Amino acid sequence: MERKVQRIVEAALVEDIGPITAQDLVAMPEDTWGLLRDRITDRRQGNDGLIARCLACDGSVYIRTARRRGVSLPLFAHYSGNDPNCPWHHGRNAVPDDTRAAQYRGRQESDFHRLMCEQVAALVALDPRYVRHTVAAYLPPTETAHGRFPDVYVEWDGFGAFAVEFQMSGTFQTEISARCKHYEREGIPLLWILFGIDTRAQVQQSFLDVIRRHRGNAFVLDPAAVAASKEQRTLVLSCYLRNGDGFDPPQLVRFDALTVPRSKLPYHEDQIVAPLLADIEQRRRPWFDRLLKWDHEAPLPGLDRSQSLLVAAAFSIVAAANGKERNYASGHPNIRAMLNTYLHAGTFGGYSDLLTRLIANTAMAGLLKSKVGEHLRRHRSEAQADERSREWSMLRHLLPEALDPVVREELRYLDALPAWATPGRQDG
């Protein structure tokens, strides 16, 4: 009997993160699974990133999207050439060049795309700092073996160079990744300019992939942007900022007022990191307030005493890692004495693995080389709270920068991992 084609890889093992099920993936916020999608594609292109492997056949997988009732859902899928005997085999993928050629009726570029690139070039040439530009011309590499053909390449006196890619139609993730990582290595800021965006409708996934890499900013060259560019004699774009599931009304922004991060993908306002960190802070602020008033005796609401002491110890570790040492769990003069006492007494024996992971992922990692690390090993109970336990789940939710591998990778990739969650910042 012919094997039934399966469209869903039920689970994948993601490097540095661990196993992620299809259900886990769908439950993630869009920016989170989107950044995983970016990182997996980046690695496939030979750049810094993440490897994801199917848990059934060990073949390489990526994250594709499918529309369900107008919503884009993430799904793991094998790359082309996967093992056809895998129970989650899903057939052959499309070839990017074939699809692109079909979009443009057998050619690699449309006439309208070329005209819009020429429009961008004409606007940048108005700037008095303008030196030169090229349109779809080969740009030799300085840091890599191969160059590229940017839609528009511009050099400015006193500002340097930047490249523009003008996106009108669906673009494969592999292309987006290849271009973004190339210009990052070359040290050249890259602006993805969209032909237009209908904020009343579901934005196509290829646009969302570009918008996410620009930290939730969609740059559009529309009549208002063209008029402002001519008036200000420099490149001005309409910038739509992502706001939850939609976009705020556009703002006119000059290219030279944008923030250029390490990735060399500029943005006007960061719509990914700031909301994420604000959400995390909101989760734990009530706990800091409770711990400030706690007498170390009566359990905290909803917890038993050992769980209460664990939370207090974890928040004490984070406070110390943040350079503001405070012992919420006892009257000891410092967290070393507090941890050693509770470990020796057996109170934290079942939490040794959890505390070790927390400490290792903070600026207090040096504690593991001290008496604290010795006590964590010596007084470790055989029965341990694992990652499925209530205690681990609770602290992962409250301290995701240290204990949630997906959030940790997301923040690291965006150069936003807090100093307290970065090992090696203090001696401990």
Secondary structure, 3 states (H helix, E strand, C coil): CCCCCCCCCCEEEECCCEEEEHHHHHHCCHHHHHHHHHHHHHHHCCCCCCCEEECCCCCEEEEEEEEECCEEEEEEEECCCCCCCCCCCCCCCCCHHHHHHHHCCCCCCCHHHHHHHHHHHHHHCCCCCEEEEEECCCECCCCCCCCECCCEEEEECCCEEEEEEEECCCCCHHHHHHHHHHHHHHCCCEEEEECCCCCCCCCCHHHHHHHHHCCCEEEECCHHHHHHHHHHCCCEEEEEEEECCEECCCEEEEHHHCECCCCCCCECCCCCHHHHHHHHHHHHHHHHHHHHHCCCCCCCCCCCHHHHHHHHHHHHHHHHHCCCCCCCCCCCCCHHHHHHHHHHCCCCHHHHHHHHHHHHCCCCHHHHHCHHHHHHHHCCCCCCCCCCCHHHHHHHHHCHHHHCHHHHHHHHHCCCCCHHHCCCCCCC
